[in-house]
């Protein structure tokens, strides 16, 4: 049974079109289940459309349509569960469509196809004789539907994109708000096999280009094959071995070269050979040989990538683009030409992944979790990225573009309104002064950012300079960077977090491979295991601060008191060494810990005896409290900083900090959200650290609210049962005070 499921799924997934895929699906499912009829209905604009069938009248395909409220097929979609009937005609929801000629069928089993909580279609099997389909048959069809959900959804998107008359919208999760209009720029997407057929002007050059591309491709495949060999994943390793054989001169590789010798450019040669062999293999009767067409397609795309975009990061001058990729890391974003990055769209990643945080810091609109966007042909197409609502529009009409240009203009006007008060203190109507600090990681623009309303730097992410190097930066290199940061702050306090890598922040020259990196070797754990690196960083920080008293040092990912004690010993060692070397006293910085690991919330009295302050990292604290991997799009909807459990933990924290006279701030993303800032101020937090783009907005908001009112509102919030209720209540509060536009 498992082999049958796999064969059907692979066959459907390798189809070139939705029509072909659905035709294969119904014919193979009918055969596998030994039924008389199998049909599939696809949900289009809230109507179920008969899209393929083996057993009903062929001319009824695309003609039979029904709303979710009608028929047994609609019932399966509406209830989002299987409908298994021995005699369909006896059910009150039975509806006969004369054009499908299904009068003879009695036994009926329908299963919804659901992708990420959304019904995309229904698969149905029927038989003439009245009988209940067995539990095994029902389980088989449900398993098949679950496995095919992604495939059907992706093929629907591709079909829609090929129809230029239809507006195509991909949906994701907003990671950095804003709107961008620019051409798509795909990194890591599928390369089209349909390349222009162009004659070669210099055969020797084309042969050299092709051989070089094939060699790079061979090296990559070999590396992957060896890796899976080491991991004993034999079936995966065999795939790469097969591709390596195809690349040889005795196989497709030789065909590519012969095509060039016939006078074609390298890209044209690979395209022509690939399409020719794919057509031949698809026409074969043997299912195994038919499937080999996908191997030919994959190899052709790999070679074409090495010909077309081996170094694609080099963009044409003055061209602004929306980056579309499987996943991006902080290094790529930091190195990407600043003026050319209009927006970011990724298939993977979470809204609080490090790359998403960096996108917000750069003020670049971004959405994540956009499933299968790389399977769409969006490279060089005009895109509208609406990161406010998590939407990506492909090839929008001129009217749609005009509407979004108006929205961008309105957003800029609103930002000017916020910025007009940036020089005024963030003080509530009843006189509560709130200090607004800056979260930073890049040196570029830091001086400008500090001039715009920040009371200091509440979080400087020292890992960013580490990620931009090809090796660990030396002590002198670190001193130079830290001095620049302190200088940019202009005598205001600077909280520098010690190296915080691991999890979603890898160093390219110090890879860490773990099954669960967020619970693994990261933050202070890594630093304490490498005292030579830790001491170097502590010395660099102290040296940079030798002639000022701005520095405060923050320790990430602290989970127990022993980590604090060991750090303090290393800090004392670094301080003693430097005072001896400099032959003078230097300022001793305040020491703080990040509250990210829930266990530390219950040891704040002991923490207060050891350090000067704490800074709540709401992103990781939320992740650990809710047991949600914030980078996993499958569960990203469960990551909610407004979850009442998270809010109660934050309230508990500030209450205990005040009780133990422990200075507290918050540097997570929650502080930069208008609703989040309201709740934090109500709880008693007086230091909020956020990205530069949020400071003017939060300052504007706080100057128009009353803390005493917020405290009464907080009592209601903490009694609610979910995050959505919290947002609704805060939305009402802002609406009553004519401040709802602050959320736009």
N, C-alpha and C positions, 0 to 999 in steps of 0.2 A: 504493500500500500504506500509506503514511504517513497519507494522508487517511482511509483505512478504519479504521486503528487509532485515530485521533483521534475519528472519528465514533462508534465503539463506546464508547470510554472516556467521552466527554462524555455520551452517551445514558445510560449506566449511572450515572454520577456525579450526573445530574440527577434520578434516580428518587427517589420519596418513601419507598420502603420496600425492605427487602432482597428480599422476594419479587418485586416488580416489577423491581428491578435485575437479579436473576439470570435472570428470564424474558427480559428484553431481551438480556442477554448471550448466552444460548445460541441464541436465534433469530437474532441478527445475526451471531454467529460462524459458525453453520451456513451462513448465506447467503454470508458473505464467503469461506469456505473451500470452498464448494460440496461439502459432505459430506452424508451421509444422516442423521447423528446428532451432536448436541452435548449434553453433559451437564456439570453442575457438582456437585461434592461439597464440602460444608463440614465442617470439622473441629469437632466438638462433643464435649467430654469424652472425648478420645482415640478417638472414633469418626468415620468419614467417613460423612456422611449425604447421600444423593441429594437435592439441594435444588431443582433445576430441570433440565428436559430438553426437547429437541426431537428426538424419534425413538424414545425408550423409552416404555413405558406410563405415561401421566400419573398413574394412581392409585398408582404406585410411589413418587412423590415423598414424602419424609419417612418412608417405610416401610422403604426399603432402607438398612441401616446395616452397616458393617464396621469392625473394628479395623485399625490400621495394618499388622498382621502378615498380613492376608488380602487376596487378590485383586490384580489388576494396578494398580488405583487405589491400593490401600494400598502397593504397591511403589513407585510414583512418589512418594508422600508420605514413605515410610520412607527412600528413597535420596536424596530431595530433588533429583531430576533427572528429565528426560523419559524416558518409556518409549515407544519407537516400534517396533511389531511389524507385520510383514506378515500374520501369521496368529495372532491372539491365542489361539485355542483350543489351539495346539500348545505354549504356554508352561506350565511346571509351576505357576506361580502363578495360572493362569486359574481363576476361580471363577464358576460360573453361578448367577445369582439368577433363578429362574423368573418371579417377578412382574414383572421389567423387560422380558421378552419380547425379549431381544437375541440369540437363537440365530442370526439371519441375518448378524450383523456379524462380520467377520474382521479387516480392517485396523483398527489401534488406535493412537492417539497420546494419551498423558496427560502433562500438565505441571503441576507443583505451583505453587500460588500462595503465595508466601513474603513475609511482612512482617517486617522487622527480625529475620531469622534464624529466624523461627517460621512453620511451615506453617499456613496458615489454610484451605486447600482445595485441590482438584485440578480442573482443567478437562480434559475428554476429548472427542475427536472420533473417529467410527467410520464405516466403510463396509462394504458387503456383500462386495465383491470383494477377495480377498487382494492386498495391495500395500503397499510401504513408503511412508509419507508422505515427501515430498521434504524436503531441507534447508531450502528456502525456507518450506515449510508449517510445519515444526517451529520455525524461527526466528520466524515470524509469531506462532505460538501462545505461545511463550516470552516474546516482547516484550509481547504483550497481557496475559499473566498478571502480568508485572512491573509494568505500568502500572496494573493493576486491584487490586493487592495492598492499597494504602492505602484504596481505595474500599470493597472488600469488608470489610476490617477495621472501618472506620468504620460501615458499615451494620449490621454484626453488633452493634456496641456500642449503636447507637441502638435496634435491635430488642430487645436485652436490657433496656435501660432502660425501654422502654414496657411490659415485662412485670413488673409489681410483685412477682410471685412469685419472680423470679429475682434472686439476689444479683449485683450488677454491681461489678466491680473493674477500675479503670484502673491501669496500671502505669507508673512513671517511675523516675527516678534520684534517690536521696536527696541533697539539697543542704544540708539543715540538719536534724539529727535531732530527734525528738520525736513526740508524738502529740497530735492536736487533734480535738475533736468540736464542730462548729458548723454553722450553715447556710451554704450556698454563696453566694458573692457574685461574680457574673460581670461582668467588665469586658471588653468587646470580643467577647463571644460573640454568637451568632445570636439575634435577637429573634424570638419566635414570632409567626406571622401570626394565630394563634388568640387574638384579643382578645375580651373580653366585649362583648356587644352591649348598649350602654347609650345611652339617649336623652339628648340635650343639654338642659341646663337654661337655657343662655344661648347662642343661636346666634352672636351677634356675637363672643363670647369664643372659642368653638370655631373659628370661621373665622379669627380673628386668630392663635390657637395653631397652626393647620394651616399658614397662610401663612408664619409665622415658621419653622416646622420645615422647610417646603419650601425656603425661602430659604437656611437654613443648609445643607441637604442639597445644594442647587444650588451653593453656594459651594465646598463640599468637592469635589464632582464636577468642577467647573470647574478647581480647582487641580490635581487629579490629571490631568485631561485635558491641561492646559497643560504639566505636567511631562513627560508621555510624548511630547507633541508635540516638546518641546525635545530629548528624547533620541531622536527619530525611531523610536519604537516604535509604528508606525502601527496594528498590529492591536489593541494594548492601548488606545491612545488612542480608537480607534473604538468600543470598548465603552463608555467613559465618555460619548462623544458620543451614543450611542444612549440611554443612561440619561438624559442631559440632555433629549433630545427627549421621552422618555416622561414626564418631570416637568412638561413644559409644559402650559398650560391647555387646549391643543387635544388633549391626549392624556390619560394617566392622572391627571395633576395636576388637570385639570378635572373628571374623574370623582370624585376625592376630594372636591373642593369641593361638587359637586352632591349627593353623598351626605350631607354635613354639612347642606346646606340642606334635606334631607329630614327632618332632626331628629335625626341621630346625632352622638354625640361624635366628636372627631377620630380617636382610636385605632380606634373601631368602624368609622368610615367607611373608613379605609385598609384595615382587615382585610377588610371586606365586599367592597370593590371588587377587592382583590388576589385573594381566593379565587375570586370569580366569574370573573374573566378567566383565571386559571390553569386552572380547570376547563374553560373553553371551548377554550383553546389545547392542552391535553393531549389533548382529544378529536379534534383535527384529524388528518387522514391525512398531510399533508405533514410530513416529518421536520424541515425547517427551522422551520416555524411551530410545531411541537410544542415545539422547544427554546426558543422565545421565552418560554415559561412561566417559565423560570428567571430571565429578565430582570425579569419582573413581580414575582417573589418577592423578588429582590435589592433592587429599588427600594422595595417596600413595607417591607422590613425596615429599610432606611436611613432612611426617613421616620419609621417607628415609633421608631427609636432616638432621633431628635431630639425626638420627642414625650415619650418615656418616661424617658430617662436622659441628657439633655445634660450634667448635672452630677452624675453618680451617686456621686461620691466622698463626698458629704455623706451620712453614714449616720445611721440612727435612733439616738438616744441609748442608751447602755448595751447595744448589740447587738454581740456578738462574732461575727466571720465568718471563713470561709476564703476568701481571695481567689483567684479562678480567672481567669486571663488568658492571652492569647497570649504575652506577655512583659512583665516589669516592669523598671523601671529604679530606680536608687538614689533618685532624686528622689521617685518615687511612694511608695516604702517609707518614706522619711524623713518625708514629709508625711502619710502615712496615720495616722489617730488611733491612738496607741500601744496603748491598752487594747482596741481593737476588732479588732486583727489577730491571729486565732488561728492561722492557717496560710496557706501560699502554694502554689498549684499553677499551673504554667505549661506551655504546649505547647513553647516554645522555651527556650533558655538552657542553660548548662552548670553543673556543680556548683561551678566556681570562677569563674563570672562575678561581676562586682562586686555585683550584686543578691543573689546567693546568699551571698556573703561577708557582706554587710550583714544578711541574714536570720539568719545564724549569730550575728552580733554582737548582734542584737536578741533572740536566743533564740527565734526563731519557727520552728516546723517548716516545712519546704519540700521539695517534690519538683519536678523539672524534666523536660522531655522527655516529657510525658504526651500522646502523640499524639492529636489530634482530640478532646480533652476538651471543647472549646468547642462541638462539634457535638452534644453531649449536653445534655439539659435539666436542668442541675444548679443553676440559680439558685433560691435559697430552699429547696432540698432539704437535708435533714439529711445531713451528710457526716462520715465518719471518715477523717482523714488520718493514716496510719501512715508517717511519714517515716523511721522506722528501717528499714523493709523496702521503701520506695518504692511504697506502695499507697494508692489512694484508693477508699474504699467509698462507694457511693451508696445512700441510703435503706436503711441497715442495719436489721436487726431489733433489737428491744429487748434480746434476749439478747446480740447482738454488741456493742451499745453498753455493756452492763453489763460485758462482758469487758474492753473497752478502758478503761473507767473504773477497773477494778481495776489494769490495767497502768500507768495514769497515777499512781495512788496509790502503787504500788510504786516507780515512777521517782522520785517526790518523796521517798520514804523513803530511797532510795539516795543522792540528792543531799544530804540532811541528814547522812548518814553521811560523805560526802566533806567537807562543809563543817565538820564537827566538828574537823578537823585543819588548817583553812585558815591558822590563825595560826602553825602550826609550820613551820619551814624545810623546803624541798624538798631533802632530803639522803638519798642512798642508804644502804643498810645498811652499806656499806664506807666511808662518810664523804665521798662526793663531793657537794659542794654544787652544785645546779643553780639558776640564777636564772630565775624565771618572770616574764615581762613581759606587758603587756597590749597587744593591738591595738585601736585605738579610732578613731572617726571622728565620732561624735556627742557633743555636750556633755552632753546629758541623761543623767543617771545616772552620769556619769563619776566624780564624787566618791565615790559609793557603791561603784562598781566598784573604785576604787583602794584602798578600805579593806579589800577582801576578798582579801588574799594576794598582790598583785602587787608585784614589786620595782621597778617603774617602768613607763613606757610605752615599749614597744619599737617601736611603729609608730603614729604619729598621721597619719591620712590627711587631709592638708589640702584635698584636692579636694572633700570632702563639703560644707564651708561654701560653696565655689565653686558647687557644684551646686544648693544651696538658694537661691541668689540669682537674680535676673532679669538680672543684669549682673555684671561683674567687681567683687568687693568692693574698697572703697578700702583704702589702707594703714592708716588709723585703724581701720576695721572689722576688718581682719585682726589688728591689734595686740590689740584687745579680746578676740578669740577665743583667740589664742595665750596671752594672759595667763591666761585662765580655765583653759586646759589645764595650764599650768605650775603654777598655784595648786592645781588638783585633785590634782596628783601629789605635793604636800607634800614638797618638797625632794628627791624621787627623780628620777632621770634621765628625760628625755623625748626620744625620737627623733622629729623631725618630718620627714616626707617632703615634698619640694617638690612642686608641682602635678603630678599624674599623671593627666592626662585623655587621651582617645583610646581606641581599642580598644573595650571595652564600657563606657566611662565618658564619655559625651558631655556637653558643657555645652549646655543648651538655647539659650543666646544666642551660642554660638560653635560652630556645627555643622561637623563634619569629615566629608566624604563620600569614602570610599576603598574600592577593591575588596577590599583586605586590610588592615583597620585594625590588626591585631595586629603587622603588619610595617611599619607606616606611621608617621605623624606623631604621636607620643605621648611622654609622659614628658619627659625632659630635652631631647629633640629640639625639642619645641614651645617649652619655656622658653627655650632658647638662641636660637631664631628670633624670640622676642619679648622682648628684653632689658628693655623698659620694664615689662613685667609681672613678669619674673623679679626685677629689682632691687627692685621694690616689695615682693614677697614676702620677699626676703632681708632688706630693711630692717625689715619688720614683725616678722620672727622675732627679729632682733637687738635691736630696741627692746623687745619683750616680755620678753626675757631680760636686759635691761640691769642689773637688780638681783639676779640669781641666776646660778648656773653650771649649771643643769640641762640646758640645750638642747644637743642634738646634731642636725645636719642631715644628711638622707639623700637621695641623688640617685637617682631612678628611671630605669630603662631605659637605663643607660649601656652603650654597646657599643664605645667606643674611648677611648683615653687623652686624645685631644684634647678630648673633651667634659668630662673632669675638669679639664684645664688651663684651659679657657675659663671654667668655673664658678668656679674658684678666683680668677680675675681679677675676675669680677663680685662675688664675695663680699668681696674685698679693697676693691673700690670702694665697696660698700655700707658696709663697716666704717669706712673712712676718712671718708666723708660723715657718718656718725652721730657718730663721736668728735669731729669738728669742730663739728657742730651742738650736741652736748651739752656740749662743752668738758671732757670727761673720758674716761678709759679705760673701756671696757665689756668684759665677758668675751668671749673668742673661743671659739665653740663647736667641738667636734670635728666633723669632716666624714667622712661615709661614703658608700659607693655600694652600691646593690642589685646583687646578683649574680643576674641574670635571663637575660642574653644569654650563651649558651655561650662565645662568643669570649673573654670576659673571664676565664674560668676558666684560660686559658692565659697570662694576663698578670698574675697576682697579684703577682709580684715587683715589677713596675713600678707596680702599683696601690698596693702597700705604701709606696712612696717618696712618694706623693702624698696619701694620706688616712690617717685614724686607725683606721677600722674598715670592715668590710663586713657586710651583712645579706643573707642568702640569701632570695630570693623564690621559694620552691619551686613555687608555682603556675605562674608564667610560665616558670621554668626547665624544668619538666617539659613544658610545652606546646611550647617551642622544641626541646628535646632529642628529643621523640617526633614532632614535626611534626604535632601534633593541635590543631585549633581547639577549645578547651575549651568553647565556646558552641554547638557543632554537635552536636545529639543523634544525628545519623547516625554520628558517630565518637566520641561521648563515652565509650563503653566502652573505647576505646583509651587514654584519658587515665588513666594509672596512676602515681601517685607512688611505688609500690612496685616498679616496673619495675627489674630489676637494673642496667640501664644508668644510670638516674637515681640509684639508691643509690650506685653506684660513683663517679659524678660528685660527689655530696655528700661522700663519704669523701675523694676527691681534694682537694676544696676545703678541708676543715678541716685536712688534712695539710699543704697548702701554706701556709695561713694561719699555722699554728703555726711552720712553718719560717721564714717571713718576718716573724714577730712582728707579725702583723696580727690585731687583735681581730675576732672573728667571732661572729655570732648568726644565728638563722634566724627569719623572721617569716611564712613561708608557712603554709598550712593544715595541712601535715604535722606541724608542731610541736604542734598541739592535738589530734592523734589519738593514743590510747594506744599503738598499735603504732608509729606514727611517732616518738613521743617516745622509746620504748625504743631504736630504731635510732639516732636522733640522739645520744643520750647515749652509746651504745656507740661511735659514731664519734669522740666527743670534743667535741661541742658542749656548752657549759656555759651558754648563754643561749638560752632558748626564748621566743618571743613568740607569743601566741595570744589568742583571744577570751575574754572574761571567764568565759563559761559553761564553759570547759574547764579553768581554772586549778585549781579544787578537785579535779577528777578526776585531773589529771596529777600534782598534788602528792601525793595519796593513793597513786597508783601508784608514784611514784619512791621514796617512803619504804619501799617493800616489796620493792625489787629490789636486786640486787648488781651493780655496774658491771662487775666482773671477769668475772662470769658472762655478762653481755651482750656483752662483747668477744669471748668465745669463740663465742657464738651468732652474732655478726656475721660471723665467718669462714665459717660455714656459709651464711648468708644470701647473701653476695656470690658464692657459687659456684653459686647456683640460676639457673634459666633463665627464669623468669617471675614476675610479681607474685603470682599465685595460690599458687604454691609458697611464696613468702615469707610470705604470710598464714597458710597452714596451719602452717608451722613456728613462727611467733609465737603462733598459737592454742594449739599444744601446750605451748609454754613457759608461757603464762599459766595453762593448765589444770592443769599440774603444780604450780603454786604457788597454786592455789585463787583465782586473780585473774581468771578468765574473765568474771565478772559485770561487770567494769570496762568491757567492750565494749558492754553493753546500753544 
